[in-house]
């Protein structure tokens, strides 16, 4: 089993009293997690899915922490153990490059042990550490968290420019794939870390919703289910002060 998570930013604000942010850009598979973006002066707004697909489910999350929350991704190792199978996780980052952790299953291995081996390889990678990746393992789940922005970047003035268009600083754009080869009796299931609080969900039947009284500093979009996407799916937020 394999899949990807991607983080992008296309953030523009104009004002002084209204603005636009693209929470997720160009999703072609699920899960796809957008970067955490500053709410700025926005106090309410509307969220919509842009594009078409056979099945779509998306969530909008908010967080009120002082610092920008981390993006997060998980790989859960399951199934049954077969000696000789190879389980791998590949992390590709615009900052760290491409890093692959692989484990060849040996006699006596357990699902927890496979996950721990993969996590240890990723933890030991200097490029991922320099890009801000935090890797942990527990209960056969490898958890990878990383900042939305490239190292050394930050949102200036809360990300808002009241009288000019504002472009987001460089994003730590990431894709993660998990794969099992050989008899492939093990599974590697991709998921996202749910930092923040889910405030609303969108779907084919409900592609538009309203966020009223934004009680947060940060907003994020996540595409959780996606099949039959043609040119890619966007999740857009239009806010007002």
C-alpha positions as CSV (number, residue, x, y, z in Angstrom):
1,X,0.0,0.0,0.0
2,X,1.3,3.4,-0.8
3,X,0.0,7.0,-0.8
4,X,1.1,10.6,-0.4
5,X,0.6,13.6,1.8
6,X,1.4,17.0,0.3
7,X,1.6,20.5,1.9
8,X,1.3,23.6,-0.2
9,X,0.5,27.2,0.3
10,X,-1.2,29.7,-1.9
11,X,-2.1,32.5,0.4
12,X,-3.2,36.0,-0.7
13,X,-4.8,38.6,1.5
14,X,-6.3,41.9,0.6
15,X,-8.2,44.4,2.6
16,X,-8.4,46.0,4.9
17,X,-11.5,44.1,5.7
18,X,-11.5,40.9,3.6
19,X,-9.2,38.3,2.2
20,X,-8.6,34.9,0.6
21,X,-6.5,31.9,1.5
22,X,-6.2,28.6,-0.3
23,X,-6.0,26.0,2.5
24,X,-5.3,23.0,0.2
25,X,-4.0,23.3,-3.3
26,X,-4.1,20.7,-6.1
27,X,-5.0,17.6,-4.0
28,X,-5.1,14.4,-6.3
29,X,-5.1,11.8,-3.5
30,X,-6.0,11.4,0.2
31,X,-4.9,12.2,2.7
32,X,-3.6,15.6,1.6
33,X,-2.8,18.1,4.4
34,X,-2.4,21.8,3.8
35,X,-0.1,24.1,5.7
36,X,-1.2,25.9,8.8
37,X,-2.0,29.5,7.8
38,X,-2.6,32.5,10.1
39,X,-6.2,33.6,10.6
40,X,-4.9,37.2,10.9
41,X,-7.7,39.7,11.4
42,X,-10.4,37.3,9.9
43,X,-13.2,36.8,12.4
44,X,-15.5,34.8,10.1
45,X,-15.6,33.5,6.6
46,X,-16.8,30.8,4.1
47,X,-15.0,27.6,3.0
48,X,-15.6,25.8,-0.2
49,X,-14.3,22.8,-2.3
50,X,-13.1,23.8,-5.7
51,X,-12.9,21.1,-8.4
52,X,-14.7,17.8,-9.0
53,X,-14.2,14.2,-8.0
54,X,-16.2,11.1,-7.5
55,X,-15.9,11.2,-3.7
56,X,-14.6,14.1,-1.6
57,X,-14.3,14.6,2.2
58,X,-12.4,17.5,3.7
59,X,-12.0,19.0,7.1
60,X,-11.1,22.5,8.3
61,X,-9.1,22.7,11.6
62,X,-8.4,25.6,13.9
63,X,-5.7,26.1,16.6
64,X,-5.1,28.9,19.0
65,X,-1.5,28.2,20.0
66,X,1.0,31.1,20.1
67,X,3.4,29.3,17.7
68,X,2.3,27.7,14.4
69,X,1.2,24.1,14.9
70,X,3.1,21.3,13.2
71,X,1.8,19.3,10.2
72,X,1.7,15.6,11.0
73,X,1.6,12.3,9.2
74,X,1.4,8.7,10.4
75,X,2.2,5.3,8.9
76,X,0.6,2.4,10.8
77,X,2.1,-1.0,10.3
78,X,-0.4,-3.8,10.3
79,X,-1.2,-7.2,8.8
80,X,0.9,-10.3,9.5
81,X,4.7,-10.7,9.5
82,X,6.4,-12.6,6.6
83,X,10.1,-13.1,6.6
84,X,11.8,-11.5,3.6
85,X,9.1,-8.8,3.0
86,X,10.4,-5.3,2.7
87,X,8.5,-2.4,4.3
88,X,9.6,1.1,3.4
89,X,8.7,4.8,4.0
90,X,9.9,7.5,1.7
91,X,9.8,11.2,2.8
92,X,10.3,13.8,0.1
93,X,10.7,17.3,1.3
94,X,11.5,20.5,-0.6
95,X,13.9,21.3,2.2
96,X,15.4,17.9,3.1
97,X,15.3,16.1,-0.2
98,X,14.2,12.4,-0.5
99,X,14.9,10.0,2.4
100,X,13.8,6.3,2.4
101,X,13.7,4.1,5.5
102,X,13.4,0.4,4.7
103,X,13.2,-2.7,6.9
104,X,13.6,-6.3,5.6
105,X,11.5,-8.6,7.8
106,X,13.6,-11.2,9.7
107,X,12.6,-14.2,11.8
108,X,11.2,-13.0,15.2
109,X,10.2,-9.6,14.0
110,X,7.0,-8.0,15.2
111,X,4.8,-5.2,13.8
112,X,6.1,-2.9,16.6
113,X,9.6,-3.8,15.8
114,X,9.2,-3.0,12.1
115,X,7.7,0.4,12.9
116,X,10.5,1.1,15.5
117,X,13.2,0.2,12.9
118,X,11.6,2.6,10.3
119,X,11.3,5.4,12.9
120,X,14.9,5.0,14.1
121,X,16.2,5.3,10.5
122,X,14.2,8.5,9.9
123,X,15.2,9.9,13.3
124,X,18.9,9.4,12.5
125,X,18.7,11.3,9.2
126,X,20.4,14.7,9.6
127,X,18.6,16.3,6.7
128,X,15.2,15.6,8.2
129,X,16.3,16.8,11.6
130,X,17.6,20.0,10.0
131,X,14.2,20.5,8.3
132,X,12.4,20.3,11.7
133,X,11.1,16.8,11.4
134,X,10.1,15.1,14.7
135,X,9.8,11.3,14.3
136,X,8.3,8.9,17.0
137,X,7.0,5.4,17.2
138,X,4.4,3.7,19.4
139,X,1.9,0.8,19.0
140,X,3.3,0.0,15.5
141,X,2.6,3.6,14.3
142,X,5.4,5.9,13.0
143,X,4.5,9.5,13.6
144,X,6.2,12.3,11.6
145,X,5.6,15.9,12.5
146,X,7.2,18.9,10.7
147,X,6.7,22.7,10.4
148,X,4.6,24.1,7.6
149,X,7.3,26.7,6.7
150,X,10.9,26.0,5.6
151,X,13.5,26.5,8.4
152,X,14.3,30.1,9.2
153,X,10.9,31.4,7.7
154,X,8.1,32.9,9.7
155,X,4.8,34.6,9.2
156,X,5.5,38.4,9.3
157,X,3.0,40.4,11.1
158,X,0.7,37.4,11.5
159,X,0.7,36.8,7.8
160,X,-1.4,39.8,7.0
161,X,-0.8,42.7,4.6
162,X,-3.7,45.1,4.9
163,X,-3.2,47.2,1.9
164,X,-1.1,45.0,-0.5
165,X,-1.2,41.4,-1.7
166,X,0.8,39.1,0.5
167,X,2.6,36.0,-0.6
168,X,3.3,33.2,1.9
169,X,6.9,32.6,2.8
170,X,8.6,29.4,1.5
171,X,6.6,26.3,2.5
172,X,8.2,23.0,3.6
173,X,6.4,21.0,0.8
174,X,6.3,17.3,1.7
175,X,5.2,14.0,0.2
176,X,5.3,10.8,2.1
177,X,4.8,7.3,0.6
178,X,4.7,3.9,2.3
179,X,5.2,0.6,0.4
180,X,5.4,-3.2,1.1
181,X,7.0,-5.6,-1.2
182,X,7.5,-9.4,-1.4
183,X,4.6,-11.5,-0.1
184,X,3.3,-8.2,1.2
185,X,1.3,-9.6,4.1
186,X,2.1,-6.5,6.1
187,X,0.2,-3.3,5.6
188,X,1.4,0.3,5.8
189,X,-1.6,2.7,6.2
190,X,-1.1,6.4,5.8
191,X,-2.9,9.0,8.0
192,X,-2.6,12.5,9.3
193,X,-1.9,13.8,12.8
194,X,-4.9,15.8,14.0
195,X,-3.3,18.8,15.5
196,X,-5.9,21.5,16.2
197,X,-9.7,21.1,16.4
198,X,-11.9,20.1,13.5
199,X,-14.5,22.9,13.2
200,X,-16.3,21.7,10.0
201,X,-16.3,19.1,7.3
202,X,-17.1,19.3,3.6
203,X,-18.2,16.7,1.1
204,X,-19.7,16.2,-2.4
205,X,-23.1,16.8,-1.0
206,X,-22.0,19.8,1.2
207,X,-19.1,21.5,-0.7
208,X,-19.6,24.9,1.1
209,X,-19.9,25.9,4.7
210,X,-19.4,29.0,6.9
211,X,-17.0,29.6,9.8
212,X,-18.4,32.2,12.2
213,X,-16.6,33.8,15.1
214,X,-13.2,32.3,14.4
215,X,-11.8,31.6,17.9
216,X,-8.3,30.8,16.7
217,X,-4.9,32.1,15.4
218,X,-4.3,29.3,12.8
219,X,-6.4,27.5,10.2
220,X,-5.7,24.3,8.2
221,X,-7.5,22.3,5.5
222,X,-7.2,18.5,5.1
223,X,-8.6,16.3,2.3
224,X,-9.4,13.0,4.1
225,X,-11.1,11.1,1.3
226,X,-10.6,11.6,-2.5
227,X,-11.4,9.4,-5.4
228,X,-11.8,10.2,-9.1
229,X,-10.1,13.6,-8.9
230,X,-9.3,15.0,-12.3
231,X,-7.3,18.2,-12.3
232,X,-6.9,18.4,-8.5
233,X,-9.0,19.7,-5.6
234,X,-8.6,23.0,-3.8
235,X,-10.1,24.0,-0.5
236,X,-10.6,27.8,-0.3
237,X,-11.3,30.1,2.6
238,X,-12.7,33.6,2.1
239,X,-12.6,35.6,5.3
240,X,-13.9,38.9,6.6
241,X,-12.7,41.0,9.6
